[in-house]
Amino acid sequence: MNALPVARSNDWLGSPSLPEAQPGGSSAFPDDASRPAPEAGSFAQDADPIHRLSAAQQAFLELRLEAALGRLAATETLLGAERLHARETQAALGVAERSLQRHRETIVAADQLRRTAAAEIERLKQGLHEAALEKTRQDHHIAALAAALAGKTAEIEELRNAGAAVESDLRASRTKHSAASDALQRECLRLEEALQGERRDTLLLQRALNLARANRRALEDQIRLQPVLLPPPEPRLALRGPARLDAIPAHLTALPSPQSLEHAAADAAVLLGSNGAHHAACR
């Protein structure tokens, strides 16, 4: 703001009717001590200059009053300008204080965020350290598991080799068992055929024995029916020891009848047929 011009003190010290005081010269208002005492005769002559001096002093005082009023107005104007400037400065100071307060709050918030970030970074560092330790433990555990897996793989390979050997032994045993079973089956078939032949022979002998017993019973019945016509019975043949054919009576050495032989042959055929069916079922 532009300041109003202020009148200097020497601007109104002089008077138009009075010369200004010069440095080293006489003053415009000499002292009463240095002023010569008026004389009675010269009072009337000096009345007019005194009146002019009073008028000049009054004019000078009026000028000084006007100058003082001007200075007062200028001072009031300056004071208003200073007050306005002070209000503006106060407003700017308030804005600056509010900005400073916001800046401080921002700094506090940033510091809090920094602390939070530092704590989070520390927590992350701790977690990273723990993760590194856990990774080391996991690596050791994985190495141990890999070693155990290698051992188990070797054991599995050994078991596979042993299984292959056992399987080969089993195949050989199966081959041997098959060969032995075939041989045993052939031997069983041979023995069964031999047994069937023995059974057939036994059956034929049993049939012949039955026919002989039947003939004997028939002869005994004939002997009982004709006791007078027949000679006395000879002594009973001894079953023990060798016996000659000539010692046996002729009627006991007679061959069986053809009908008896046909019946015996039919029975043998039936027996052989049943044995053949049984042999086929066994196969």
VEXVO-674137 format. One record per residue (C-alpha): residue in three letters; chain; x, y, z. Coordinates in Angstrom, 2 decimals, always signed. Example, Ala and Ser with C-alpha at 12.3 -4.5 7.8 and 13.67 -1.06 7.14 Angstrom:
+------+-----+---------+---------+---------+
! type ! mol !       X !       Y !       Z !
+------+-----+---------+---------+---------+
!  ALA !   A !  +12.30 !   -4.50 !   +7.80 !
!  SER !   A !  +13.67 !   -1.06 !   +7.14 !
+------+-----+---------+---------+---------+
//
This chain:
+------+-----+---------+---------+---------+
! type ! mol !       X !       Y !       Z !
+------+-----+---------+---------+---------+
!  MET !   A !   +0.00 !   +0.00 !   +0.00 !
!  ASN !   A !   +1.26 !   +3.48 !   -0.89 !
!  ALA !   A !   +1.80 !   +5.72 !   +2.15 !
!  LEU !   A !   +0.47 !   +9.27 !   +2.02 !
!  PRO !   A !   +3.05 !  +12.09 !   +2.05 !
!  VAL !   A !   +3.71 !  +13.46 !   +5.49 !
!  ALA !   A !   +4.57 !  +17.14 !   +5.98 !
!  ARG !   A !   +7.91 !  +17.76 !   +7.57 !
!  SER !   A !   +8.27 !  +19.90 !  +10.68 !
!  ASN !   A !  +10.21 !  +22.59 !   +8.92 !
!  ASP !   A !   +7.47 !  +22.97 !   +6.28 !
!  TRP !   A !   +5.36 !  +25.12 !   +8.60 !
!  LEU !   A !   +7.96 !  +26.68 !  +10.88 !
!  GLY !   A !   +8.41 !  +29.70 !   +8.67 !
!  SER !   A !   +5.83 !  +32.33 !   +7.85 !
!  PRO !   A !   +5.32 !  +34.24 !   +4.60 !
!  SER !   A !   +5.71 !  +37.50 !   +6.46 !
!  LEU !   A !   +8.62 !  +36.26 !   +8.56 !
!  PRO !   A !  +11.94 !  +35.03 !   +7.35 !
!  GLU !   A !  +12.88 !  +31.50 !   +8.20 !
!  ALA !   A !  +15.47 !  +30.95 !  +10.83 !
!  GLN !   A !  +18.84 !  +30.32 !   +9.37 !
!  PRO !   A !  +21.42 !  +28.25 !  +11.08 !
!  GLY !   A !  +23.72 !  +30.55 !  +12.88 !
!  GLY !   A !  +21.33 !  +33.49 !  +12.27 !
!  SER !   A !  +18.63 !  +35.20 !  +14.36 !
!  SER !   A !  +15.55 !  +33.23 !  +15.29 !
!  ALA !   A !  +12.06 !  +34.23 !  +14.13 !
!  PHE !   A !  +10.97 !  +34.39 !  +17.76 !
!  PRO !   A !  +13.78 !  +35.96 !  +19.75 !
!  ASP !   A !  +13.92 !  +35.31 !  +23.42 !
!  ASP !   A !  +12.47 !  +37.82 !  +25.82 !
!  ALA !   A !  +15.83 !  +38.20 !  +27.56 !
!  SER !   A !  +17.56 !  +39.08 !  +24.35 !
!  ARG !   A !  +14.69 !  +41.28 !  +23.26 !
!  PRO !   A !  +15.27 !  +44.94 !  +24.17 !
!  ALA !   A !  +12.84 !  +46.39 !  +26.61 !
!  PRO !   A !  +10.20 !  +48.50 !  +24.90 !
!  GLU !   A !  +10.18 !  +52.01 !  +25.62 !
!  ALA !   A !   +7.08 !  +53.97 !  +26.44 !
!  GLY !   A !   +7.48 !  +56.19 !  +23.50 !
!  SER !   A !   +7.91 !  +53.40 !  +21.03 !
!  PHE !   A !   +4.90 !  +51.27 !  +22.22 !
!  ALA !   A !   +2.54 !  +52.85 !  +19.83 !
!  GLN !   A !   +5.00 !  +52.43 !  +17.04 !
!  ASP !   A !   +5.50 !  +48.78 !  +17.83 !
!  ALA !   A !   +1.77 !  +47.94 !  +18.22 !
!  ASP !   A !   +1.30 !  +47.32 !  +14.53 !
!  PRO !   A !   +4.22 !  +44.90 !  +14.20 !
!  ILE !   A !   +3.02 !  +43.00 !  +17.26 !
!  HIS !   A !   -0.40 !  +42.72 !  +15.75 !
!  ARG !   A !   +1.12 !  +41.48 !  +12.57 !
!  LEU !   A !   +3.24 !  +39.04 !  +14.53 !
!  SER !   A !   +0.15 !  +37.73 !  +16.35 !
!  ALA !   A !   -1.66 !  +37.36 !  +13.10 !
!  ALA !   A !   +1.33 !  +35.60 !  +11.65 !
!  GLN !   A !   +1.58 !  +33.33 !  +14.66 !
!  GLN !   A !   -2.14 !  +32.60 !  +14.45 !
!  ALA !   A !   -1.81 !  +31.83 !  +10.77 !
!  PHE !   A !   +1.21 !  +29.72 !  +11.56 !
!  LEU !   A !   -0.74 !  +27.84 !  +14.23 !
!  GLU !   A !   -3.62 !  +27.35 !  +11.84 !
!  LEU !   A !   -1.21 !  +26.00 !   +9.29 !
!  ARG !   A !   +0.30 !  +23.74 !  +11.91 !
!  LEU !   A !   -3.23 !  +22.61 !  +12.88 !
!  GLU !   A !   -4.11 !  +21.92 !   +9.30 !
!  ALA !   A !   -0.83 !  +20.08 !   +8.89 !
!  ALA !   A !   -1.51 !  +18.12 !  +12.09 !
!  LEU !   A !   -5.03 !  +17.34 !  +10.89 !
!  GLY !   A !   -3.58 !  +16.24 !   +7.57 !
!  ARG !   A !   -1.02 !  +14.16 !   +9.34 !
!  LEU !   A !   -3.79 !  +12.75 !  +11.55 !
!  ALA !   A !   -5.87 !  +11.89 !   +8.51 !
!  ALA !   A !   -2.82 !  +10.39 !   +6.84 !
!  THR !   A !   -2.02 !   +8.52 !  +10.05 !
!  GLU !   A !   -5.61 !   +7.26 !  +10.27 !
!  THR !   A !   -5.43 !   +6.23 !   +6.63 !
!  LEU !   A !   -2.12 !   +4.52 !   +7.28 !
!  LEU !   A !   -3.56 !   +2.98 !  +10.43 !
!  GLY !   A !   -6.58 !   +1.67 !   +8.48 !
!  ALA !   A !   -4.26 !   +0.37 !   +5.82 !
!  GLU !   A !   -2.09 !   -1.21 !   +8.49 !
!  ARG !   A !   -5.19 !   -2.67 !  +10.15 !
!  LEU !   A !   -6.36 !   -4.03 !   +6.81 !
!  HIS !   A !   -2.87 !   -5.32 !   +6.20 !
!  ALA !   A !   -2.85 !   -6.78 !   +9.72 !
!  ARG !   A !   -6.24 !   -8.44 !   +9.09 !
!  GLU !   A !   -4.99 !   -9.79 !   +5.79 !
!  THR !   A !   -1.80 !  -10.88 !   +7.50 !
!  GLN !   A !   -3.86 !  -12.43 !  +10.31 !
!  ALA !   A !   -6.04 !  -14.21 !   +7.75 !
!  ALA !   A !   -2.95 !  -15.37 !   +5.88 !
!  LEU !   A !   -1.44 !  -16.38 !   +9.21 !
!  GLY !   A !   -4.61 !  -18.33 !  +10.05 !
!  VAL !   A !   -4.50 !  -19.98 !   +6.64 !
!  ALA !   A !   -0.81 !  -20.70 !   +7.18 !
!  GLU !   A !   -1.53 !  -22.03 !  +10.68 !
!  ARG !   A !   -4.33 !  -24.23 !   +9.32 !
!  SER !   A !   -2.06 !  -25.36 !   +6.52 !
!  LEU !   A !   +0.66 !  -25.97 !   +9.08 !
!  GLN !   A !   -1.80 !  -27.89 !  +11.25 !
!  ARG !   A !   -2.87 !  -29.96 !   +8.25 !
!  HIS !   A !   +0.77 !  -30.43 !   +7.37 !
!  ARG !   A !   +1.47 !  -31.52 !  +10.93 !
!  GLU !   A !   -1.50 !  -33.90 !  +10.81 !
!  THR !   A !   -0.23 !  -35.18 !   +7.47 !
!  ILE !   A !   +3.22 !  -35.59 !   +8.99 !
!  VAL !   A !   +1.71 !  -37.42 !  +12.00 !
!  ALA !   A !   -0.36 !  -39.64 !   +9.69 !
!  ALA !   A !   +2.68 !  -40.24 !   +7.49 !
!  ASP !   A !   +4.74 !  -41.04 !  +10.58 !
!  GLN !   A !   +2.02 !  -43.41 !  +11.76 !
!  LEU !   A !   +1.93 !  -45.00 !   +8.32 !
!  ARG !   A !   +5.72 !  -45.20 !   +8.40 !
!  ARG !   A !   +5.60 !  -46.88 !  +11.78 !
!  THR !   A !   +2.88 !  -49.23 !  +10.57 !
!  ALA !   A !   +4.86 !  -49.96 !   +7.41 !
!  ALA !   A !   +8.01 !  -50.48 !   +9.48 !
!  ALA !   A !   +6.13 !  -52.88 !  +11.77 !
!  GLU !   A !   +4.68 !  -54.65 !   +8.74 !
!  ILE !   A !   +8.14 !  -54.84 !   +7.15 !
!  GLU !   A !   +9.54 !  -56.21 !  +10.41 !
!  ARG !   A !   +6.71 !  -58.74 !  +10.55 !
!  LEU !   A !   +7.35 !  -59.68 !   +6.92 !
!  LYS !   A !  +11.05 !  -60.00 !   +7.65 !
!  GLN !   A !  +10.27 !  -62.25 !  +10.60 !
!  GLY !   A !   +7.86 !  -64.26 !   +8.46 !
!  LEU !   A !  +10.47 !  -64.48 !   +5.70 !
!  HIS !   A !  +13.04 !  -65.66 !   +8.22 !
!  GLU !   A !  +10.63 !  -68.25 !   +9.58 !
!  ALA !   A !   +9.76 !  -69.26 !   +6.01 !
!  ALA !   A !  +13.47 !  -69.66 !   +5.25 !
!  LEU !   A !  +13.88 !  -71.82 !   +8.37 !
!  GLU !   A !  +10.79 !  -73.81 !   +7.43 !
!  LYS !   A !  +12.14 !  -74.19 !   +3.89 !
!  THR !   A !  +15.42 !  -75.48 !   +5.31 !
!  ARG !   A !  +13.54 !  -77.94 !   +7.49 !
!  GLN !   A !  +11.39 !  -78.97 !   +4.54 !
!  ASP !   A !  +14.52 !  -79.44 !   +2.40 !
!  HIS !   A !  +16.04 !  -81.69 !   +5.07 !
!  HIS !   A !  +12.76 !  -83.56 !   +5.36 !
!  ILE !   A !  +12.53 !  -83.91 !   +1.58 !
!  ALA !   A !  +16.12 !  -85.17 !   +1.46 !
!  ALA !   A !  +15.31 !  -87.72 !   +4.18 !
!  LEU !   A !  +12.15 !  -88.76 !   +2.33 !
!  ALA !   A !  +14.13 !  -89.01 !   -0.92 !
!  ALA !   A !  +16.68 !  -91.26 !   +0.80 !
!  ALA !   A !  +13.87 !  -93.35 !   +2.29 !
!  LEU !   A !  +12.17 !  -93.48 !   -1.11 !
!  ALA !   A !  +15.43 !  -94.60 !   -2.71 !
!  GLY !   A !  +15.74 !  -97.33 !   -0.06 !
!  LYS !   A !  +12.13 !  -98.38 !   -0.58 !
!  THR !   A !  +12.67 !  -98.35 !   -4.36 !
!  ALA !   A !  +15.71 ! -100.59 !   -3.92 !
!  GLU !   A !  +13.68 ! -102.88 !   -1.66 !
!  ILE !   A !  +10.86 ! -102.93 !   -4.22 !
!  GLU !   A !  +13.36 ! -103.76 !   -6.95 !
!  GLU !   A !  +14.78 ! -106.56 !   -4.81 !
!  LEU !   A !  +11.26 ! -107.80 !   -4.10 !
!  ARG !   A !  +10.50 ! -107.66 !   -7.82 !
!  ASN !   A !  +13.63 ! -109.67 !   -8.55 !
!  ALA !   A !  +12.72 ! -112.11 !   -5.79 !
!  GLY !   A !   +9.16 ! -112.25 !   -7.16 !
!  ALA !   A !  +10.50 ! -112.92 !  -10.64 !
!  ALA !   A !  +12.71 ! -115.68 !   -9.24 !
!  VAL !   A !   +9.79 ! -117.11 !   -7.26 !
!  GLU !   A !   +7.59 ! -116.85 !  -10.35 !
!  SER !   A !  +10.19 ! -118.68 !  -12.43 !
!  ASP !   A !  +10.48 ! -121.30 !   -9.67 !
!  LEU !   A !   +6.69 ! -121.51 !   -9.57 !
!  ARG !   A !   +6.54 ! -121.99 !  -13.33 !
!  ALA !   A !   +9.20 ! -124.68 !  -13.06 !
!  SER !   A !   +7.31 ! -126.26 !  -10.16 !
!  ARG !   A !   +4.09 ! -126.07 !  -12.16 !
!  THR !   A !   +5.84 ! -127.69 !  -15.10 !
!  LYS !   A !   +7.22 ! -130.40 !  -12.83 !
!  HIS !   A !   +3.83 ! -130.78 !  -11.16 !
!  SER !   A !   +2.13 ! -130.99 !  -14.54 !
!  ALA !   A !   +4.62 ! -133.61 !  -15.70 !
!  ALA !   A !   +4.26 ! -135.50 !  -12.41 !
!  SER !   A !   +0.48 ! -135.17 !  -12.60 !
!  ASP !   A !   +0.46 ! -136.49 !  -16.15 !
!  ALA !   A !   +2.71 ! -139.37 !  -15.12 !
!  LEU !   A !   +0.56 ! -140.03 !  -12.07 !
!  GLN !   A !   -2.58 ! -139.87 !  -14.17 !
!  ARG !   A !   -1.11 ! -142.31 !  -16.66 !
!  GLU !   A !   -0.07 ! -144.56 !  -13.80 !
!  CYS !   A !   -3.55 ! -144.25 !  -12.30 !
!  LEU !   A !   -5.09 ! -145.12 !  -15.64 !
!  ARG !   A !   -2.79 ! -148.11 !  -15.95 !
!  LEU !   A !   -3.57 ! -149.22 !  -12.41 !
!  GLU !   A !   -7.26 ! -148.62 !  -13.01 !
!  GLU !   A !   -7.14 ! -150.71 !  -16.18 !
!  ALA !   A !   -5.25 ! -153.40 !  -14.29 !
!  LEU !   A !   -7.81 ! -153.21 !  -11.49 !
!  GLN !   A !  -10.63 ! -153.44 !  -13.99 !
!  GLY !   A !   -8.98 ! -156.49 !  -15.52 !
!  GLU !   A !   -8.57 ! -158.03 !  -12.08 !
!  ARG !   A !  -12.17 ! -157.22 !  -11.30 !
!  ARG !   A !  -13.27 ! -158.81 !  -14.54 !
!  ASP !   A !  -11.19 ! -161.86 !  -13.77 !
!  THR !   A !  -12.54 ! -161.96 !  -10.24 !
!  LEU !   A !  -16.08 ! -161.60 !  -11.55 !
!  LEU !   A !  -15.55 ! -164.36 !  -14.05 !
!  LEU !   A !  -14.09 ! -166.55 !  -11.34 !
!  GLN !   A !  -17.01 ! -165.65 !   -9.06 !
!  ARG !   A !  -19.44 ! -166.57 !  -11.84 !
!  ALA !   A !  -17.63 ! -169.82 !  -12.40 !
!  LEU !   A !  -17.64 ! -170.50 !   -8.65 !
!  ASN !   A !  -21.34 ! -169.74 !   -8.48 !
!  LEU !   A !  -21.98 ! -172.10 !  -11.39 !
!  ALA !   A !  -19.89 ! -174.77 !   -9.69 !
!  ARG !   A !  -21.84 ! -174.30 !   -6.46 !
!  ALA !   A !  -25.11 ! -174.48 !   -8.37 !
!  ASN !   A !  -24.00 ! -177.70 !  -10.07 !
!  ARG !   A !  -22.94 ! -179.06 !   -6.72 !
!  ARG !   A !  -26.29 ! -178.25 !   -5.18 !
!  ALA !   A !  -28.03 ! -179.84 !   -8.16 !
!  LEU !   A !  -25.91 ! -182.96 !   -7.79 !
!  GLU !   A !  -26.60 ! -183.09 !   -4.06 !
!  ASP !   A !  -30.30 ! -182.80 !   -4.76 !
!  GLN !   A !  -30.07 ! -185.64 !   -7.26 !
!  ILE !   A !  -28.19 ! -187.72 !   -4.72 !
!  ARG !   A !  -30.85 ! -187.09 !   -2.07 !
!  LEU !   A !  -33.63 ! -187.96 !   -4.46 !
!  GLN !   A !  -31.95 ! -191.22 !   -5.54 !
!  PRO !   A !  -30.25 ! -192.58 !   -2.46 !
!  VAL !   A !  -30.62 ! -196.26 !   -3.40 !
!  LEU !   A !  -29.37 ! -196.09 !   -6.95 !
!  LEU !   A !  -26.24 ! -194.18 !   -6.15 !
!  PRO !   A !  -23.18 ! -195.83 !   -4.61 !
!  PRO !   A !  -22.21 ! -194.84 !   -1.13 !
!  PRO !   A !  -20.64 ! -191.39 !   -0.95 !
!  GLU !   A !  -16.96 ! -191.23 !   -1.13 !
!  PRO !   A !  -14.99 ! -189.50 !   +1.53 !
!  ARG !   A !  -15.00 ! -185.63 !   +1.40 !
!  LEU !   A !  -12.21 ! -184.16 !   -0.62 !
!  ALA !   A !   -9.59 ! -182.49 !   +1.42 !
!  LEU !   A !   -9.34 ! -178.82 !   +0.69 !
!  ARG !   A !   -5.85 ! -178.64 !   +1.96 !
!  GLY !   A !   -2.91 ! -179.89 !   +0.02 !
!  PRO !   A !   -2.62 ! -180.65 !   -3.68 !
!  ALA !   A !   -5.48 ! -182.56 !   -5.23 !
!  ARG !   A !   -5.38 ! -184.58 !   -8.40 !
!  LEU !   A !   -8.04 ! -184.44 !  -11.06 !
!  ASP !   A !   -8.41 ! -188.19 !  -11.12 !
!  ALA !   A !   -9.40 ! -188.16 !   -7.46 !
!  ILE !   A !  -12.40 ! -185.95 !   -8.26 !
!  PRO !   A !  -15.52 ! -187.78 !   -9.37 !
!  ALA !   A !  -16.48 ! -187.49 !  -12.99 !
!  HIS !   A !  -19.81 ! -185.85 !  -12.27 !
!  LEU !   A !  -17.94 ! -183.07 !  -10.35 !
!  THR !   A !  -15.47 ! -182.42 !  -13.15 !
!  ALA !   A !  -18.13 ! -182.00 !  -15.75 !
!  LEU !   A !  -18.10 ! -178.71 !  -17.65 !
!  PRO !   A !  -20.90 ! -176.24 !  -17.11 !
!  SER !   A !  -23.77 ! -176.16 !  -19.54 !
!  PRO !   A !  -23.82 ! -173.74 !  -22.51 !
!  GLN !   A !  -26.68 ! -171.78 !  -20.96 !
!  SER !   A !  -24.60 ! -171.19 !  -17.86 !
!  LEU !   A !  -21.69 ! -170.01 !  -19.96 !
!  GLU !   A !  -23.95 ! -167.65 !  -21.93 !
!  HIS !   A !  -25.25 ! -166.15 !  -18.68 !
!  ALA !   A !  -21.70 ! -165.74 !  -17.39 !
!  ALA !   A !  -20.61 ! -164.04 !  -20.67 !
!  ALA !   A !  -23.58 ! -161.66 !  -20.53 !
!  ASP !   A !  -22.79 ! -160.77 !  -16.93 !
!  ALA !   A !  -19.12 ! -160.16 !  -17.84 !
!  ALA !   A !  -20.16 ! -157.91 !  -20.78 !
!  VAL !   A !  -22.41 ! -155.87 !  -18.47 !
!  LEU !   A !  -19.60 ! -155.59 !  -15.95 !
!  LEU !   A !  -17.12 ! -154.52 !  -18.65 !
!  GLY !   A !  -19.58 ! -151.94 !  -20.00 !
!  SER !   A !  -20.10 ! -150.43 !  -16.56 !
!  ASN !   A !  -16.33 ! -150.36 !  -16.00 !
!  GLY !   A !  -15.79 ! -148.61 !  -19.36 !
!  ALA !   A !  -18.38 ! -145.93 !  -18.48 !
!  HIS !   A !  -16.72 ! -145.46 !  -15.11 !
!  HIS !   A !  -13.33 ! -145.16 !  -16.82 !
!  ALA !   A !  -14.71 ! -142.53 !  -19.24 !
!  ALA !   A !  -16.15 ! -140.57 !  -16.31 !
!  CYS !   A !  -12.76 ! -140.63 !  -14.57 !
!  ARG !   A !  -11.09 ! -139.21 !  -17.68 !
+------+-----+---------+---------+---------+
//
